[in-house]
Every structure is written in C-alpha cells, then in structure tokens.
Amino acid sequence: MIITQTPFRMSFFGGGTDMENYFKENKGAVISTTFDKYCYINVRHLPRFFDYSTELSYSKIERVTDINDIRHPLIKNAMQLLDMHEIRLTYEADLPARSGLGTSSSFAVGMLNAFYALKGKYVDKRTLADQAIYLERVLCDETGGWQDQIAASFGGLNRINFGPDGYEVLPIIISPERKERLNQKLMMFFTGFTRFSAEIQSANSIGKSIDRDKYLSEMYWLVDEAEKVLTDKNTDLDEFGRLLNHTWKLKRKTGSRISTETIDELYERGMRAGALGGKLLGAGGGGFLIFYVQDEYQETVKQAMSNLLYIPFVFENCGTRVLYYAAEEYKKINCWR
C-alpha cells in the first residue's frame, strides 16, 4: 500500500506566462508557493476476489475490468502511461477541486508518485513534474499552463522561469523571519464558486490579441519586481501587497472570464476594509481570494468578508512525498475472469 501527500499551490505573480504557446515565443515566469493543504492518494493492488479488476474512489466510485472503460481521464491515461493494473485508488483532499489552487495537477503529481512507489521505483521531482505536464496537457489535451505541476512536485516558495528550452525552478532566498511575516499578512477566503480551469483557460485564450500579450509582458515584469521585494530585507514588505493589486488589475484584462461582477465586488470589499492588494487564485471565474493585509486591518477584513469561509494556512517546503510505503508482491495475469 502507498499513500502520497501532495500540496496545493497559490500563485502570486506571472500566471498566464506559463502557457506553452506564450513562453515558447516570449519569456515567462511565475512566483508561487505551496502551503499546508494537501491531496492524498492511497493506492494498492486490488485482491483478486471481485468481478472487477480496478476500483477508483474520488468524487465518484468506478469499478471496471478494462482500463479503457475508466471515465476519469487523468486516472485512465496515467494507468496506461505507467502500465498499471488491478489497483484500488482512493483520493482525499483538504480543499475542494476546481477552486484555483492547482488541485488537478496536485492530484496528477501525487498519483504518478504513488504509481511509481507501488512499482518499487523512486523518481525525482522533475520527472514527476514533467510527466504530470505531459499527462494533463498532451494525453488529456487539457488547456493550461505548466506552473501547477511543477509547484506541486517541488514544493516551496519559488520563482519558476519558462522559455523555449523548458523551465527552471529557483527557490527564493528569504530569511525565515521575513517569510513568516509574509505568511502572516496573507489572508485567504473561499468564494464558494468552483469551475474547470481548462474551460476558463480555453475561453480566455480565444481572441488572443496584441493587448493580451502586452498585459502578460507587464505581468512578467512584475515577477522581477516582486522577487526584489521579497529578497531585499531593506524593502518594505508591504510593497508585495501593492504589487498584488497591480498584477490582479492586469490579470483581469487578459480574458473575459477571469473575473465576475460578484468577484469584483468581493475584491473591492476587501480593499475598502484595509487590504493593500490581492488576487483571485487560479485561472479565474471563482475559487479562492487572497489578500495582503497589514496586521492592524486583519480583523476588519475578516468582518468585511464574514459571509465567506476564511482559510488559515502555513507555507510548506516539501512538495509531493510518500507518507506510507508497504511493498506488495504483484504478478500480472493475462486475463481477468
């Protein structure tokens, strides 16, 4: 039996520049972090007592004898990719899917990690990220960027650069005290809306314009500015919040489905209550709002957003990992009764 734990991520700057069709022609970069909310994948070989050979439990339960009959595209393609057979897979998570935190990519990374472990193999974080990108973007043909898979695999607070030759993960060097202050000033609220990221990304990519590339280029520039704020101990950390407000205003201009009237109203409510900046996490359309709030205004912001669920969190640094490993002997058979 294998149990993997894979964190969710929050992206602060550069979202959209991690789309392959953008960074192959332009420079792309993001600043993101993982935090202490996770998805858990439990995988073991299914005993041969049943009239089905594979059992999957996520938001639905599937029992099949042929992998091709699996309805969940990520699971089906991952099992075919790694030649997995006769398994029982269970998915659990601390936060809901389709909420802007890279949940599907965390699931993909954690599942691949579990499959390899069940085979008795260790794979490094880059391999897991690469295969999760291939799984989602190629095999499942889902529209989206690359940052989620990389963040879930590597973990931590990073700058991730994208270009024609691929990507590089650069941990942001920041003192523990400054990092903790950043963590304490960030407040996250659940808007209650969920959506499919791939659908939002696809809708927003229609009608690509020179203006959209101009906004993305400026969002890339803000990655440099935000990294300077984080790493320069003499710079006021509050500037990070002001830059968040700037990047959110730009992000809203890159697609018609990034925000909604309700999201805009919630965001302005948080700003009026004292937040210096913030943004909607993920591709857009709903999910989680994050605000940068100075200590003296945090209670006021909580009261202003009292109709939303407040989610405390702590940054994490590990990325995906195997929590429990128990080797299983498995011999493949050629047919199933």
MONORVEN-V477442 format. One record per residue. RES is the residue in one letter. OMEGA is omega as a letter, one per 30 degrees, with the letter a starting at -180 (NA if undefined). Layout:
# MONORVEN-V477442
RES/OMEGA ; RES/OMEGA
This chain:
# MONORVEN-V477442
M/l ; I/l ; I/l ; T/l ; Q/a ; T/a ; P/l ; F/a ; R/l ; M/a ; S/a ; F/a ; F/l ; G/l ; G/a ; G/l ; T/l ; D/l ; M/a ; E/a ; N/l ; Y/a ; F/l ; K/l ; E/a ; N/l ; K/l ; G/l ; A/l ; V/l ; I/a ; S/l ; T/l ; T/a ; F/a ; D/l ; K/a ; Y/l ; C/a ; Y/l ; I/l ; N/a ; V/l ; R/l ; H/a ; L/l ; P/a ; R/l ; F/a ; F/l ; D/l ; Y/a ; S/a ; T/l ; E/a ; L/l ; S/l ; Y/l ; S/l ; K/l ; I/l ; E/l ; R/a ; V/l ; T/a ; D/a ; I/a ; N/l ; D/l ; I/a ; R/a ; H/a ; P/a ; L/a ; I/a ; K/a ; N/l ; A/l ; M/l ; Q/a ; L/a ; L/l ; D/l ; M/a ; H/l ; E/a ; I/l ; R/a ; L/l ; T/l ; Y/l ; E/a ; A/l ; D/a ; L/a ; P/l ; A/l ; R/a ; S/l ; G/a ; L/l ; G/a ; T/a ; S/l ; S/l ; S/l ; F/a ; A/a ; V/a ; G/l ; M/l ; L/l ; N/a ; A/l ; F/l ; Y/a ; A/l ; L/l ; K/a ; G/a ; K/l ; Y/l ; V/a ; D/a ; K/l ; R/l ; T/l ; L/l ; A/a ; D/a ; Q/l ; A/l ; I/l ; Y/a ; L/a ; E/a ; R/a ; V/a ; L/l ; C/l ; D/l ; E/l ; T/l ; G/a ; G/a ; W/a ; Q/a ; D/a ; Q/a ; I/l ; A/a ; A/a ; S/a ; F/a ; G/l ; G/l ; L/a ; N/l ; R/l ; I/l ; N/l ; F/l ; G/a ; P/a ; D/l ; G/a ; Y/l ; E/a ; V/a ; L/l ; P/l ; I/a ; I/a ; I/a ; S/l ; P/a ; E/l ; R/l ; K/l ; E/l ; R/l ; L/l ; N/a ; Q/a ; K/l ; L/a ; M/a ; M/a ; F/l ; F/a ; T/a ; G/a ; F/l ; T/a ; R/l ; F/a ; S/a ; A/l ; E/l ; I/l ; Q/a ; S/l ; A/a ; N/a ; S/l ; I/a ; G/l ; K/a ; S/l ; I/l ; D/a ; R/l ; D/l ; K/l ; Y/l ; L/l ; S/l ; E/l ; M/l ; Y/l ; W/l ; L/l ; V/l ; D/a ; E/a ; A/l ; E/l ; K/l ; V/a ; L/a ; T/l ; D/a ; K/l ; N/l ; T/l ; D/a ; L/l ; D/l ; E/l ; F/l ; G/l ; R/l ; L/l ; L/l ; N/l ; H/a ; T/l ; W/l ; K/l ; L/a ; K/a ; R/a ; K/a ; T/l ; G/a ; S/a ; R/l ; I/a ; S/l ; T/l ; E/a ; T/l ; I/l ; D/a ; E/l ; L/l ; Y/a ; E/l ; R/l ; G/l ; M/l ; R/a ; A/l ; G/l ; A/l ; L/a ; G/l ; G/l ; K/l ; L/a ; L/l ; G/a ; A/a ; G/l ; G/a ; G/l ; G/a ; F/l ; L/l ; I/l ; F/l ; Y/a ; V/l ; Q/a ; D/a ; E/a ; Y/a ; Q/l ; E/l ; T/l ; V/l ; K/a ; Q/l ; A/a ; M/a ; S/l ; N/l ; L/l ; L/l ; Y/a ; I/l ; P/a ; F/l ; V/l ; F/l ; E/a ; N/a ; C/a ; G/a ; T/l ; R/l ; V/l ; L/a ; Y/l ; Y/l ; A/a ; A/l ; E/l ; E/a ; Y/l ; K/a ; K/l ; I/a ; N/a ; C/l ; W/a ; R/NA
